[in-house]
Amino acid sequence: MILDLKIAGTFWTRLKGLMFEDRLEREQGVLFINCSRVHTFFMKFDICVIYLDKKFNIISHEILKPGRLGSKVKGTKHLIETSVEMAPYINHMTKVTLIMEEVGND
């Protein structure tokens, strides 16, 4: 389960993605809205890319090493970059469900 999911919904947040980050924890990920392909240029670690259709059904996934261009997967509307530790669980999943929680101002 990805507990810390950031949303990359603008050109600049999609462009930056995880570039220049040192690592990605198991529970972290980035959701790319209206984006069908990613790259791992300027990244320091492998990632798992989950390809989603317009209704957030999982179409495919792959592990990308740094310096690579992701696959062009037909029907992809959105995608998630997450830890490679999530890859074994994706084979048993069919859909991504987002649960939004308000963060308190403690």
C-alpha positions in Angstrom: 0.0 0.0 0.0 1.3 3.4 -0.9 0.6 5.7 2.1 2.5 8.8 1.0 1.4 9.6 -2.6 2.3 13.0 -4.1 0.3 14.2 -7.1 2.2 15.6 -10.1 -0.6 17.4 -12.0 1.3 20.3 -13.5 3.9 20.4 -16.3 6.7 21.3 -13.8 5.8 18.7 -11.2 5.6 16.1 -13.9 8.9 17.2 -15.3 10.7 17.0 -12.0 9.0 13.8 -10.7 11.7 12.0 -8.7 14.7 13.5 -10.4 17.6 14.3 -8.1 15.9 12.5 -5.1 18.2 10.3 -3.1 15.7 7.5 -2.5 12.1 6.5 -2.3 10.7 4.7 0.7 8.5 1.7 0.3 5.2 3.5 1.1 5.9 6.5 -1.1 4.9 7.3 -4.7 4.1 10.0 -7.2 0.9 10.0 -9.2 1.3 11.5 -12.7 -2.1 12.9 -13.9 -2.6 13.0 -17.7 0.8 11.5 -18.3 1.4 8.3 -20.3 5.2 7.9 -20.3 8.1 8.7 -17.9 11.8 8.6 -17.9 14.4 8.0 -15.2 17.1 10.4 -16.4 18.9 12.1 -13.6 17.6 9.5 -11.1 19.7 7.6 -8.7 17.7 4.5 -8.1 15.3 2.0 -9.8 11.6 2.6 -9.7 8.4 0.7 -10.3 6.1 2.3 -12.8 2.4 1.4 -12.7 0.5 2.3 -15.9 -3.2 3.2 -15.4 -6.1 3.8 -17.7 -8.6 6.7 -17.4 -10.5 4.9 -14.7 -7.4 4.0 -12.7 -7.4 0.3 -13.7 -3.9 -1.2 -13.8 -2.8 -1.9 -17.3 0.8 -2.9 -16.7 3.9 -2.2 -14.7 7.6 -2.3 -15.1 10.9 -1.7 -13.2 12.9 1.1 -14.7 16.6 1.6 -14.0 18.1 5.1 -13.9 18.7 6.7 -17.3 15.9 4.9 -19.1 12.7 5.8 -21.0 9.5 4.0 -19.8 7.5 1.8 -22.2 4.7 3.2 -24.3 1.7 1.3 -23.0 -1.5 1.6 -25.1 -4.4 3.0 -23.1 -2.3 4.7 -20.4 -3.9 7.9 -19.1 -2.1 8.2 -15.7 0.8 6.5 -14.0 2.4 6.0 -10.6 6.1 5.9 -9.8 6.8 3.9 -6.6 9.3 1.8 -4.9 10.5 -1.4 -6.6 9.4 -3.1 -3.4 5.8 -2.7 -4.5 6.3 -4.7 -7.8 5.5 -8.2 -6.4 2.1 -7.0 -5.1 1.0 -5.3 -8.4 0.4 -8.7 -10.1 -2.5 -9.2 -7.6 -4.0 -5.8 -8.2 -6.5 -4.6 -10.8 -7.3 -1.1 -9.8 -5.9 1.9 -7.9 -8.2 3.6 -5.3 -7.3 6.9 -3.9 -8.3 7.8 -0.3 -7.8 11.4 0.5 -7.2 12.4 4.1 -7.0 15.8 5.6 -3.7 16.5 7.3 -4.0 18.2 10.7 -2.3 21.4 11.5 -0.9 20.3 14.9 
